[in-house]
C-alpha cells in the first residue's frame, strides 16, 4: 500500500498541470498498485478521462507521466475501454 500512497500523492501534485495542459478531468489508479501485488517490474496502470478530445497529445501525456513517476505507465482512456473491461477496472479503481 506504500507504493499506492506515494504514487497517488505524486499524481495529486501534478494533476492541476495535467488538467490545464491536457484537459484531464479524471485520473484513477488500478491494477497491481491498487491490489498490493506491485513489484519492481510493475507498470503503473492509470485510467484517464478528458474534458475535451486531445488527439496525439495522449502520447505526450503518457510520456510525461512516465517521466514524472519514473516508471512505465499504462495509460488507458476511459472512453476507449470496452465496457466489459471498464467494469473490471472500476472494481479496484482509486481516483486521484
N, C-alpha and C positions, 0 to 999 in steps of 0.2 A: 504493500500500500504506500510505502515511502516514495516509490517512483511516481505513482499517481499524483500524490500531493505536490511533488516538485514540478512535474510537467504541467499540471493544472495551474499552478502559480505562475509559471513562465508564460503560459498562454494568456492568463488574465492580464498580465502586464503588457503584452503586445497586442491584445485584442483591439483596443481603440485605434491603433495604427492600421491594423488589418481591415477594420470596418471602413475607414476613410479611403484607403488606397485600393482595396479590392472589393468593396461593397459587401463584406462579410456580415451576415445578420445573425448567424448561429454557428457555434463551434461545439463539438462534442467528442469526447474520447470514448473509444470502445475497444474491444479485443483484449489482448493479453495484459495490457497495462491496467485494465479495469478488473480483469478476472484474477489478478495476482499471480499469473504464471509468466510474468515479464522477465526476460533474461538479457544478458549482454548482447545477444544477437537479434533480439526482438526489434521490430519496427514499431512506430507509433501510429496507430490507426485513428484517423480524425475524420469525422463526418462534418461537412460544412454546407451551409446554405447561404444564399446571396440575396440581397435586396434588389439586384438587377443583374442581367447577364454580364459576364466578364470575358468570355471568349478565351483567347490564348493566354491571358494573364493568369489563368488557372495554374499553368505550369510555373509561372513566376511565383505564385503564392506557395506552391508545393516546395519549390527550391528555397524560398525564404524561410519557411517553417523548418526545413531540414538544417539550414544554416544556423538558425537561432536555437533550435533544440539539440543540435549536434548529434543527430541520429536520423536514420532513414525514416521517412514519413510516407504512409499510405493514405493519401488524401482522397476522400470519397465525397462526391457531390450528392446531396440529399435528393435532388431532383433527378439524378441519373441512376439511382439504385432501383432495381426491380423490387416491387412490393414485397415479395416473399423474403428477400434478403434484408430489406429495411426492417421488417418485424424482428428478425434475428439481431440486427444491430441495435435496435431500440431496447431490446431486453436488458442489455448491460450498458447502455449509453449514459454517460455523465456529462451534462452540459457545462461549459465554461462560461 
